Amino acid sequence: MVIIGIGNPMRHDDGVGPAAIACLEATDHSLEGEPELICLDGEPTRLLDAWRGRRRAIIVDAAHSDKAAGFIHRVEVGRDPLPPWATGNSSHSAGLAEAVALGTTLDRLPQQLIVFGVEPDDLSLGPGLSRAVAAALPVLIEQIVTEASR
C-alpha cells in the first residue's frame, strides 16, 4: 500500500496532503504493512508511478466544494463517482481525474484507490494550514489509519 499526500505546502491549505504525510511520519500510528508514505505535486504521471503495482493506494488532497473549510470527503474510485472537486480546477495544473483517466486507459490503477479530500479555507501564498484545516488534521489522520488497517 502507498499513502500519497498531494499539494504545495507553500500555499497554506493546499499543503494538507503533505501535512498529513508529515503527521503519519512523525508519530507511531501502527499502520499495518508499513505503507510507503509519499508527497507529490499531483502531476498525473507521477501519481501513476507512485501507485504502480500497488494493491491499495490512499490519496490526500485539498478539495473544493460547497462544504465548510475542514470538511473531509472520502471517495472510493471505481465505486463512487469522482466528485467535481476531483475534476479540473486543481491548484496543481492537471488534477486527480486526469490521473485516474490515464491509469484506467493504461490499466495502471491500484485495485483500491481511496481519496480523502479536505475542504480548504486559504490557498494564498505562504506556509501553514488555516485553523479550520489544522483542526481537521487529527480526524483526517484517524480516518487514514482506519482505512489503511482495513
N, C-alpha and C positions, 0 to 999 in steps of 0.2 A: 504494500500500500504506500501511497505517497500523499502528503498533505501539502498543498500549494497555496501560498499567500500571494495574491496579486495586488499590485499597487505601487504608488510612489509616496514614500514617507515624507517627502518634501512638499506634499500638497494636502496637509492636515489629514482629514478623514479618508482620503484616497489611500492612505497608508494603513488601513485597518487590516489588510491581509498580512503584510509584513509584521505588523504589531502582534497579530495572533501567533505567527510563527515564532517570534521572539519570546512570547509568553510560554509557548509549549517547550521551547529550548531551555528556558531559564528555570523551569520548575519540573518536579517529578510528577507527571500525570499518569504514570504507569500505562502508557499506550501499548496495547497488545501488538506483538510482532515488530516493534520498533520501526514504525513507518519513517520513510525519508521525509524530511522537512525542507521545503524549498521556497524561496521568494523569487517571483518573476514579475516582469512588467506587463504581462498579458498578451504579448505577441503570439499569435496562433501557432506558429511552427515550434516555438519554444515550449508551449503547452503540450503539443503533440509529443515532443521529445521527452518531456518530464513524465508523462503518464504512459509512455510506450512500454508494453509488456507487463503493465500492472493489472492486477485483477480489480483493484479498487483505487479510486482517487477522490480526494476531498479538496475542493477549491474554496477559498475565502476571498471575497472581493467587496468593494463598495457597490451599492445597488440603489439606483434612483427610481422611486415610485411615489405614490401619494401617501405613504406611511410616514409616521413620525421618525425623526432622527433617532438612531439607535435600534430601530426595529430590525429583527433578524428574520430573513427569509430562508427557507430550506427548499431546495428543488432537487429532485432526482431525475437526471437527464435520461430520457427514454421512457420514463413513466409519467412525469409531469411535463406539461408544455413549457417551453422556455418562456419566461415572462418578458415583458417589454424591456425591463432594465438589463437583460442579458443580450439584447439585440441592438446594435448600433449605439450611438451617443456615448460610447465609452471614453473615459478620460485617458485611455491607453491606445488611442488610434483604433486598431481593429479590436473587436470585442470577443467575448466568450462564444457568442453564437457562431462567429466565423470559425473558431477553433473546433467547435462541435461539428459544424457542417463539413469542414475539411477532414476531421477524424472519421466521420461517417463515410465520406467518399473514399477515403484511403483504407477503411477498415482498421482504424487505429484508435478506437475508443476503448477505455477500460470496460470491463464487464459492468461495473457500477461506478457512476460518476455523480457525486453529491456536491451541490453548490450551496454555500452559505453566503448570502448577500446581506450586507449591513447598510441600512439607510444612513447616508452621511448628513452632516449639518454644515460643514465647512470644507470646501475644496480649493480654497485660495492657497497661494504660495506660503510655505512655512512648515516647520516641523510640529509634531504633536497632534493628538486627537482632540476633538471637541469634547466637552463634558458629557454630552449625551452618548457619543460613541465610546468614550473611555468607560463610562458606567455600564455599557452593554458588553464590554470585553470579557468580564468573568463569566457571564451567562453564555457567551459565544464559545469560550474555551470549554465549558462544561458540555455544551452540545457537540462540539467537535470530538471530545474524548468519548462521549457516549456513542457517537456514530462510529468512531474508529474501533470501538470494542464490540460492535455487532458482528 
